[in-house]
Amino acid sequence: MSKKMMIAGCTGICLLLTSVAHGAGGDAGKVLPQTSNEAAVQQHAEMQSARQQITAEAIRDKMLNAIDYYTTIQGTYRIMQKPLGVDDVVEFDVSVGDTPGSYVKVKSNVTGKQSEHISNGETMIHLYEQEKAFVKQQKIKTVTKESKIQKGPRYYIDEEGIPVYEYRKDPSYAHEAHDVIFPQAYGFWLYRHPHKVVGTEPYLDRTAVVLVGTLAGILAEKHQASRFKMWVDQETGVLLKLLETDDKGTVSNQIEVLRLAIDKEIDTSKFQIIEPKGWKDISPDLSKKREVRADSSDKEAK
């Protein structure tokens, strides 16, 4: 081979190597676009990291103290409980701020009956449309921001070996909507029944933490369910959805929020206490000083 050809060949190779080296060096300071596989790996890593940061204990505590994480809450949910023959739609408008109050309407898809439960923080009235009757509770105990805080442990076993569940008071007295807006009973499940966080999902423009677990004992018998899956609002602890299933996977109990607005303007005129004309007053005789507790500790929550 002649010297000319060798030099020409070397020159071509050298130019090629120089070009490759220049190209690599030119992109060194740039962020190259991710491939679909790289993006998927990164998303999975981010989800894993978020899952590790969201503990079941933190979600449980938010469920037990949900009223601390919002001022107003409005919405609609459906609750179906096959063992009890319940299929209700519940609408609620609730304020737990400086002027607490609530309006809750419950309509049965089974019987068609409808009831309304109203509180202005000082007086409550329960209206039963089909019966044209009402129950009025005057001078209900006012729950302030300070007095609503539960002191001491929320759950413990007493000296007789009986589980004790300490429920917090609700300043709005919206007890008929507590399954969703103040789900303490379901939060107590996370003390006694095996469970784990499996991830997060979008739900009605909220971020839901998803938990799965198993039920046993009296609760499993009463609910005719051995497994549960919860969707809990990450920010407030509000229960967005619940599925309870038996060993065959058949749904025995279900709660599903259909509409939800948190910390939006609310129509407080709904909290007015008005006795319907011509309706029968079936209020209990409070002169007997019989104590009425809206929430009580039970041997098994819910």
C-alpha positions in Angstrom: 0.0 0.0 0.0 1.3 3.4 -0.9 2.0 6.1 1.7 -0.7 8.3 0.1 -3.4 5.7 0.6 -2.3 5.1 4.2 -2.4 8.8 4.9 -5.8 9.1 3.3 -7.2 6.2 5.2 -5.8 7.5 8.5 -7.3 10.9 7.8 -10.8 9.4 7.2 -10.7 7.4 10.3 -9.3 10.3 12.4 -12.1 12.5 11.1 -14.7 9.9 12.0 -13.3 9.5 15.5 -13.1 13.2 16.0 -16.7 13.6 14.8 -18.0 10.9 17.3 -15.9 12.4 20.1 -17.3 15.8 19.4 -20.8 14.6 19.2 -20.5 12.9 22.6 -18.8 15.9 24.1 -21.5 18.3 22.7 -24.4 16.4 24.4 -22.5 16.0 27.7 -24.2 19.0 29.3 -27.7 18.3 27.9 -30.6 16.4 29.5 -31.5 13.8 27.0 -35.2 12.8 26.7 -36.3 9.8 28.6 -37.3 6.6 26.9 -40.7 5.2 27.9 -39.0 2.5 29.9 -36.9 5.0 31.8 -40.0 7.1 32.5 -41.9 4.1 33.8 -39.0 3.1 36.1 -38.8 6.7 37.5 -42.6 6.8 38.0 -42.5 3.5 39.8 -39.6 4.7 42.0 -41.6 7.9 42.9 -44.7 5.9 43.8 -42.6 3.5 46.0 -41.0 6.5 47.7 -44.5 8.2 48.3 -45.9 4.9 49.6 -43.1 4.6 52.1 -43.7 8.1 53.3 -47.5 7.4 53.8 -47.8 5.2 56.8 -51.0 3.4 57.8 -50.6 5.0 61.3 -50.6 8.5 59.9 -53.8 7.8 57.9 -55.4 6.1 60.9 -54.7 9.3 63.0 -56.2 11.5 60.3 -59.3 9.4 60.2 -59.6 9.7 64.0 -59.2 13.5 63.8 -60.6 14.4 60.4 -62.5 17.4 61.7 -59.1 19.1 62.4 -58.2 19.0 58.6 -61.2 20.9 57.2 -63.5 23.8 58.1 -66.4 23.0 55.8 -67.3 19.8 53.9 -70.2 19.1 51.5 -71.1 16.1 49.4 -73.1 13.0 48.8 -72.4 9.3 49.4 -74.1 6.0 49.1 -73.9 3.3 51.7 -75.0 -0.3 51.2 -75.0 -2.8 54.0 -76.4 -6.2 52.9 -76.5 -7.8 56.3 -78.8 -5.0 57.5 -80.7 -4.4 54.3 -79.5 -0.9 54.1 -79.1 1.1 50.9 -79.1 4.8 51.7 -78.0 8.0 49.9 -76.6 10.6 52.3 -76.3 14.3 51.5 -74.4 16.6 53.9 -73.4 20.2 54.4 -71.2 20.6 57.4 -69.2 23.4 59.1 -66.9 22.7 62.1 -65.4 26.2 62.2 -66.1 29.0 64.7 -69.9 28.7 64.0 -70.5 25.0 63.7 -73.6 23.5 62.2 -74.8 20.8 59.9 -77.5 19.6 57.6 -77.7 15.9 56.7 -80.4 14.3 54.6 -80.7 10.5 54.4 -82.9 8.8 51.8 -83.4 5.0 51.7 -83.4 3.3 48.3 -85.2 0.4 49.9 -88.1 2.0 51.7 -88.1 5.4 50.1 -88.2 7.0 53.5 -86.3 10.3 54.1 -85.1 12.0 57.2 -83.3 15.3 57.7 -80.9 16.1 60.7 -80.1 19.7 61.4 -77.9 21.3 64.0 -76.8 24.9 64.7 -74.3 23.9 67.3 -76.7 24.5 70.2 -80.0 22.9 69.1 -80.7 19.8 67.0 -83.8 18.7 65.1 -84.6 15.5 63.3 -87.3 15.6 60.7 -89.1 12.4 59.6 -91.0 13.2 56.4 -93.2 10.1 56.0 -94.3 10.1 59.6 -94.7 13.9 59.6 -92.9 13.9 63.0 -89.8 15.5 64.5 -87.5 15.2 67.5 -86.0 18.3 68.9 -83.0 18.4 71.2 -82.4 21.8 72.9 -79.4 22.9 74.9 -77.1 20.2 73.4 -73.6 20.4 74.8 -71.6 22.9 72.9 -68.4 21.5 71.6 -65.6 24.1 71.2 -62.3 23.8 69.4 -60.7 23.2 72.8 -63.1 20.7 74.3 -63.4 18.6 71.1 -59.7 17.5 71.5 -59.6 14.0 72.9 -57.0 13.6 75.7 -55.1 10.5 76.3 -55.0 7.2 74.2 -57.8 6.7 71.7 -57.7 2.9 72.0 -56.6 0.6 74.8 -57.5 -2.7 76.6 -59.0 -2.2 80.0 -58.3 -4.2 83.1 -61.1 -6.7 82.2 -59.5 -7.3 78.8 -62.2 -5.3 76.9 -61.1 -3.0 74.0 -62.1 0.6 74.7 -62.5 3.1 71.8 -62.4 6.8 72.7 -64.5 8.8 70.3 -64.0 12.6 69.8 -67.0 14.9 69.9 -68.2 16.6 66.7 -69.0 20.3 67.1 -71.4 20.1 64.1 -73.3 17.1 65.5 -73.5 15.6 61.9 -73.6 12.1 63.3 -75.6 10.7 60.4 -72.7 11.5 58.0 -69.8 10.3 60.2 -69.1 7.2 58.1 -67.5 9.6 55.6 -66.7 13.0 57.2 -65.5 11.8 60.6 -64.7 8.0 60.1 -63.5 7.3 63.6 -65.1 3.8 63.7 -63.3 2.7 60.6 -60.1 4.3 61.8 -60.3 2.1 64.9 -60.2 -0.9 62.6 -56.5 0.0 61.9 -55.7 -0.7 65.5 -57.0 -4.2 65.6 -57.1 -5.7 62.1 -54.1 -6.5 59.9 -53.7 -4.1 57.0 -51.2 -2.3 54.8 -51.0 0.7 52.5 -50.8 -0.5 48.8 -50.6 2.9 47.0 -52.4 6.1 46.1 -55.1 6.8 43.5 -56.9 9.9 42.2 -60.5 10.1 43.4 -62.9 13.0 42.8 -59.9 15.4 42.3 -58.5 14.2 45.6 -55.5 11.9 46.3 -56.7 8.7 48.0 -54.5 6.5 50.0 -55.5 2.9 49.4 -55.4 0.3 52.2 -56.3 -3.3 52.3 -56.8 -5.6 55.3 -58.6 -8.5 56.8 -61.4 -8.7 59.4 -61.9 -11.4 62.1 -63.9 -12.1 65.2 -67.2 -10.4 66.1 -66.8 -7.6 63.5 -66.3 -10.1 60.6 -69.4 -12.1 61.7 -71.5 -8.9 62.1 -70.4 -7.5 58.7 -70.3 -10.9 57.0 -66.9 -9.9 55.6 -63.4 -11.2 55.8 -61.5 -8.5 53.8 -61.7 -4.8 53.3 -60.3 -2.1 51.0 -60.4 1.6 51.9 -59.8 4.7 49.9 -58.9 7.5 52.4 -58.3 11.2 51.5 -54.6 11.7 52.1 -55.1 15.4 53.2 -58.1 15.1 55.6 -58.6 11.5 56.6 -62.2 11.6 55.1 -63.3 8.1 53.9 -63.9 8.3 50.1 -64.7 4.6 49.5 -64.9 1.3 51.3 -65.4 -2.2 50.1 -66.0 -5.2 52.4 -66.0 -8.7 50.8 -66.4 -12.3 52.0 -64.1 -15.2 51.2 -65.7 -15.6 47.8 -65.1 -11.9 46.9 -68.8 -11.0 47.2 -69.3 -7.4 48.3 -71.2 -7.3 51.6 -70.8 -3.7 52.6 -69.9 -0.6 50.5 -69.5 3.1 50.9 -68.8 5.3 47.9 -68.6 9.1 47.9 -70.3 10.5 44.8 -69.7 14.3 45.3 -67.3 16.1 47.6 -66.3 19.8 48.2 -63.9 20.6 51.0 -63.4 24.1 52.4 -65.8 25.7 49.9 -68.4 28.4 50.7 -71.4 26.9 52.4 -75.1 27.9 52.8 -75.5 28.2 56.6 -79.2 29.0 56.2 -79.6 25.2 56.1 -78.6 25.1 59.8 -81.8 26.9 60.9 -83.9 25.1 63.4 -87.5 25.2 62.2 -90.4 23.1 63.5 -92.7 22.1 60.6 -96.3 23.2 61.1 -98.7 20.4 61.7 -96.0 17.8 62.4 -96.0 15.8 65.6 -93.4 16.5 68.2 -92.1 13.1 69.4 -89.2 14.5 71.4 -88.2 12.5 74.5 -89.0 13.8 78.0 -85.6 15.2 79.1 -86.9 16.0 82.6 -86.1 12.4 83.4 -82.4 13.3 83.0 -81.7 10.3 80.8 -78.2 10.6 79.4 -78.1 10.3 75.6 -74.7 9.6 74.0 -74.3 10.1 70.3 -71.1 8.1 70.2 -70.1 5.5 72.7 -67.3 3.1 73.2 -68.2 -0.4 72.1 -66.7 -3.8 72.4 -66.0 -3.7 68.7 -65.9 -0.5 66.7 -68.7 -0.4 64.0 
